[in-house]
Amino acid sequence: MFSKVFIESEIKNHPQTKKILERFSQAPVSEIERIDDVFGRVKKPYLQKRDSLQLFLGKKRGNLVKVAPDAYGLAGEPHYYFIHAYNCIYECEYCYLQGYFHSPDIVLFLNHDEIIHEMKVIAASHPDTKVWFHAGEFSDSLALTHLTGELELYHQFIAETPNAVIELRTKSVNTAELEKLSPHPRLITSFSLSPKERAKKTDLKTPPLETRLKAMNKLEKLGHPMGIHLDPIIHEDSFEETYLQLFQQITQYISPNSIDYLSMGVVRFTSNVFHQVKRNYPQSELLAAEFATSFDGKVRYPRPFRLWLLGKIKDMALSHGFSEKQIYQCME
């Protein structure tokens, strides 16, 4: 998977570093002082990830936990996201990471004890309310957990912090490490889903829809709480038909009652990401849409059209057994 591994000197003797190196014993290893000294210093094309990826292991410095944007999660409670990795092994045409970092290389941070300490401080500052911590902002939160081995630490944090909730956002079916843990109502795995044919076209190298639904079915049977993100919603001529099929497939594998929440978000880009999408995927169907720059600087469908799409999706969800209180709009 990786052509080369870079390791910060400070974590070269970390137990997880040794385990990861055993997995990639054929890759040459270089010791460095800081990830930032190498990662992204020379701009690498996003699509180079198809042929060659390098792996960086180190410590996250600076802000380990950040305030989430407005409308990132369920309203009425504080939301944060914690940063455990940079970049993703998957390739989605709309991915904002292609316009965020100067490199598609994978960075894994191993100082989860420090991240959890900061989460504890934040949770303690909100003693009278539930506090959400989201993983998956800069990398898929499950895809590499068999390497990184941090889920048990966050499971313990949840057990010890009664007002904290963790959401693991993913498109992965790598649930093996999660299955080793006892289900906890405040450790929620949320799966991003798209209609089958749409995912084939734009969610490149991700597990197929049916495979994701089978993973969800397994977690449901084990009692793990879950969420669903229908995000990004992309319009096409067969929009209503394909989303009806999606809801039919969802309810074939899982009960809506087992889902904590269902979020809906329409495809959107920052101007920089949109530029990269046009550069990386000039033939993409995404580019045929009539986008406009909205009040927040994002490139997306005009608001009346977005609300129409979201209304249609909500009606379908309600007609397939989801309740009003489960559904919310993301980033609107």
Secondary structure as the mmCIF struct_conf table of DSSP 4:
data_model
#
loop_
_struct_conf.conf_type_id
_struct_conf.id
_struct_conf.beg_label_comp_id
_struct_conf.beg_label_asym_id
_struct_conf.beg_label_seq_id
_struct_conf.end_label_comp_id
_struct_conf.end_label_asym_id
_struct_conf.end_label_seq_id
STRN STRN1 PHE A 2 GLU A 8
HELX_RH_3T_P HELX_RH_3T_P1 SER A 9 ILE A 11
TURN_TY1_P TURN_TY1_P1 LYS A 12 ASN A 13
HELX_RH_AL_P HELX_RH_AL_P1 PRO A 15 ARG A 23
TURN_TY1_P TURN_TY1_P2 PHE A 24 GLN A 26
BEND BEND1 ALA A 27 ALA A 27
STRN STRN2 VAL A 29 ILE A 32
BEND BEND2 GLU A 33 GLU A 33
HELX_RH_3T_P HELX_RH_3T_P2 ILE A 35 ASP A 37
TURN_TY1_P TURN_TY1_P3 VAL A 38 ARG A 41
BEND BEND3 VAL A 42 VAL A 42
HELX_RH_3T_P HELX_RH_3T_P3 TYR A 46 ARG A 50
TURN_TY1_P TURN_TY1_P4 ASP A 51 ASP A 51
STRN STRN3 LEU A 53 GLY A 58
BEND BEND4 GLY A 62 GLY A 62
BEND BEND5 LEU A 64 LEU A 64
STRN STRN4 VAL A 65 VAL A 67
HELX_LH_PP_P HELX_LH_PP_P1 ALA A 68 PRO A 69
TURN_TY1_P TURN_TY1_P5 ASP A 70 ALA A 71
BEND BEND6 TYR A 72 LEU A 74
TURN_TY1_P TURN_TY1_P6 ALA A 75 GLY A 76
BEND BEND7 GLU A 77 GLU A 77
STRN STRN5 HIS A 79 PHE A 82
STRN STRN6 ALA A 85 TYR A 86
BEND BEND8 ILE A 89 TYR A 90
STRN STRN7 GLU A 91 CYS A 92
TURN_TY1_P TURN_TY1_P7 GLU A 93 TYR A 94
HELX_RH_3T_P HELX_RH_3T_P4 TYR A 96 GLY A 99
TURN_TY1_P TURN_TY1_P8 TYR A 100 TYR A 100
BEND BEND9 PHE A 101 HIS A 102
STRN STRN8 ILE A 106 PHE A 109
HELX_RH_AL_P HELX_RH_AL_P2 HIS A 112 ALA A 124
TURN_TY1_P TURN_TY1_P9 SER A 125 SER A 125
TURN_TY1_P TURN_TY1_P10 PRO A 127 ASP A 128
BEND BEND10 THR A 129 THR A 129
STRN STRN9 VAL A 131 ALA A 135
BEND BEND11 GLU A 137 SER A 139
BEND BEND12 SER A 141 LEU A 142
TURN_TY1_P TURN_TY1_P11 ALA A 143 LEU A 144
HELX_RH_AL_P HELX_RH_AL_P3 THR A 145 THR A 148
HELX_RH_AL_P HELX_RH_AL_P4 LEU A 151 GLU A 160
TURN_TY1_P TURN_TY1_P12 PRO A 162 ASN A 163
STRN STRN10 ALA A 164 THR A 170
BEND BEND13 LYS A 171 LYS A 171
HELX_RH_AL_P HELX_RH_AL_P5 ALA A 176 GLU A 179
TURN_TY1_P TURN_TY1_P13 LYS A 180 LYS A 180
BEND BEND14 LEU A 181 LEU A 181
HELX_LH_PP_P HELX_LH_PP_P2 SER A 182 PRO A 183
TURN_TY1_P TURN_TY1_P14 PRO A 185 ARG A 186
STRN STRN11 LEU A 187 SER A 192
HELX_RH_AL_P HELX_RH_AL_P6 LYS A 196 THR A 202
STRN STRN12 ASP A 203 LEU A 204
TURN_TY1_P TURN_TY1_P15 LYS A 205 LYS A 205
BEND BEND15 THR A 206 THR A 206
HELX_LH_PP_P HELX_LH_PP_P3 PRO A 207 PRO A 208
HELX_RH_AL_P HELX_RH_AL_P7 LEU A 209 LEU A 222
TURN_TY1_P TURN_TY1_P16 GLY A 223 GLY A 223
STRN STRN13 MET A 226 ILE A 233
TURN_TY1_P TURN_TY1_P17 ASP A 237 SER A 238
HELX_RH_AL_P HELX_RH_AL_P8 PHE A 239 TYR A 253
BEND BEND16 ILE A 254 ILE A 254
HELX_RH_3T_P HELX_RH_3T_P5 PRO A 256 SER A 258
STRN STRN14 ILE A 259 VAL A 266
STRN STRN15 ARG A 268 PHE A 269
HELX_RH_AL_P HELX_RH_AL_P9 SER A 271 ASN A 280
TURN_TY1_P TURN_TY1_P18 PRO A 282 GLN A 283
HELX_RH_3T_P HELX_RH_3T_P6 GLU A 285 ALA A 288
BEND BEND17 ALA A 289 ALA A 289
STRN STRN16 ALA A 292 THR A 293
TURN_TY1_P TURN_TY1_P19 PHE A 295 ASP A 296
BEND BEND18 GLY A 297 GLY A 297
STRN STRN17 VAL A 299 ARG A 300
BEND BEND19 TYR A 301 TYR A 301
HELX_RH_AL_P HELX_RH_AL_P10 ARG A 303 SER A 319
TURN_TY1_P TURN_TY1_P20 HIS A 320 GLY A 321
HELX_RH_3T_P HELX_RH_3T_P7 GLU A 324 GLN A 326
STRN STRN18 ILE A 327 GLN A 329
BEND BEND20 CYS A 330 CYS A 330
#
